[in-house]
Structure formats: C-alpha cells, structure tokens
Amino acid sequence: MGVGAVAGHLLAEEVEHYRCGIGMILENSGGEVRVGGLIKGGTGFNSDLEQGDEILSINDRAINHKMRIEEVAGFIRGKEGSVVSITIRKRSGMVATVRLVRARLPGGRTEMLGALWQSPT
C-alpha cells in the first residue's frame, strides 16, 4: 500500500470518528460541562440523559472545569457501533452511568458531529 493510500485510509477513519456520536449538545455552565440538549434521532435522545445533567466522566476519563467543550465533545465521538460510557450527576444529586452506542446522526449540520457545543453568552 502506497503512502497516498495509507493517508487516504487514515483520513477516512478520522472522518468516520467525527461523524458518529450520540446526538448530545454540550454546554459550559459555571465551569461544569452539562448536557445542553439532545438531538432527536441520536442514541442519547431516548436514554436516561437529560438537559442539565453534569458530565463527570466519559469512558472513565474525568471531565474537569479546565477542559474545553470541544475536547469533551471529542471524547464522545467515535467509530460507528462503538460504545461510549458517560457518568453524569442528575440535578437531584444522583450519579449514574449511561452506556450508549455511537451512530451516525440524521440530517443537516448534525450529520458531521457526534456532540455539539455551545459557548456561554
């Protein structure tokens, strides 16, 4: 396999990772990364995730206030069919872990993103 073919394969694999996720919108709220919303058709939509849940870890990687939202979104995206494990704290204080299968997201802008982010206004 030539260098061009290898580079093309790696690029295709990288694009594939960015195209699959769970359809979660992330937001930074007071230094905490939270679920800002869920996109209908994403695997997160009919899960135990709810708007306002604080994200504590993704695949056992602790999320802290110093992380950029884009970095956290990158932990959620991955290969189609792979599983992502997200530990959250509900508004009630209950901590839960949700395991979801990454999938291609339907339509428009969200097709290229597994997790979107919002900058604080």
C-alpha positions in Angstrom: 0.0 0.0 0.0 1.5 3.4 -1.0 1.8 6.5 1.2 -1.2 8.1 -0.5 -3.4 5.0 0.1 -2.3 4.9 3.8 -3.0 8.6 4.2 -6.4 8.2 2.5 -7.3 5.3 4.8 -6.3 7.3 7.9 -8.3 10.4 6.8 -11.4 8.2 6.1 -11.1 6.6 9.5 -10.7 10.1 11.1 -13.8 11.4 9.3 -15.7 8.3 10.4 -14.9 9.1 14.0 -16.2 12.6 13.7 -19.4 11.6 12.1 -20.6 9.3 14.8 -21.8 10.1 18.2 -24.9 10.2 20.4 -26.5 13.5 19.5 -25.7 15.4 22.6 -25.4 19.2 22.8 -22.8 20.2 25.4 -22.7 23.5 27.3 -20.4 25.0 29.9 -22.4 26.2 32.9 -20.5 27.8 35.8 -17.3 25.8 34.9 -19.2 22.5 34.7 -19.8 20.6 31.4 -23.5 19.8 31.2 -26.0 18.3 28.7 -27.4 21.3 26.9 -29.8 19.3 24.9 -30.3 16.1 22.9 -30.9 15.7 19.2 -33.9 13.7 18.1 -32.7 10.7 16.3 -29.4 10.4 18.3 -28.9 7.5 20.6 -28.8 9.9 23.6 -32.4 11.2 22.9 -34.3 8.2 24.3 -31.7 7.5 27.1 -31.5 8.5 30.7 -29.6 11.7 29.8 -31.5 14.9 30.5 -30.8 18.5 29.8 -28.9 19.9 32.8 -27.1 16.7 33.7 -23.5 17.4 34.7 -21.0 15.2 32.9 -18.5 13.8 35.3 -16.6 11.3 33.1 -16.5 9.8 29.6 -15.1 6.3 29.3 -13.6 6.6 32.8 -11.8 9.9 31.8 -12.7 12.6 34.4 -14.1 15.8 33.0 -12.8 18.9 34.7 -13.6 22.6 34.5 -10.3 23.3 32.7 -11.3 21.2 29.6 -12.6 23.0 26.5 -16.0 21.9 25.4 -14.5 20.9 22.0 -12.2 18.4 23.8 -15.1 16.9 25.8 -17.1 16.5 22.5 -14.1 14.7 21.0 -14.3 12.1 23.8 -18.0 11.4 22.9 -17.4 11.0 19.1 -16.0 7.7 17.8 -16.4 4.8 15.5 -19.9 3.9 14.5 -21.2 1.0 16.6 -18.7 1.5 19.4 -19.9 2.2 23.0 -19.4 5.3 25.0 -19.8 5.3 28.7 -20.9 8.6 30.3 -21.1 9.2 34.0 -23.4 12.0 35.0 -24.8 13.8 38.1 -28.5 14.5 37.9 -30.0 17.7 39.4 -31.2 15.5 42.3 -27.5 14.7 43.1 -27.9 11.0 41.9 -24.8 9.8 40.0 -25.5 7.4 37.1 -23.5 5.9 34.2 -25.1 5.7 30.8 -23.7 3.4 28.1 -24.7 4.3 24.5 -23.8 3.1 21.1 -22.3 5.7 18.7 -24.3 6.1 15.5 -24.4 8.4 12.5 -26.7 11.3 13.2 -29.5 12.1 10.9 -29.6 15.2 8.6 -28.1 18.6 8.2 -25.3 20.0 10.4 -25.6 17.3 13.0 -24.6 14.6 10.5 -20.9 15.7 10.9 -21.0 15.9 14.7 -21.5 13.4 17.5 -21.6 16.2 20.1 -22.2 19.8 19.6 -21.2 22.6 21.9 -22.5 26.0 22.9 -20.3 28.8 24.0 -21.6 30.7 27.0 -23.2 34.0 26.1 
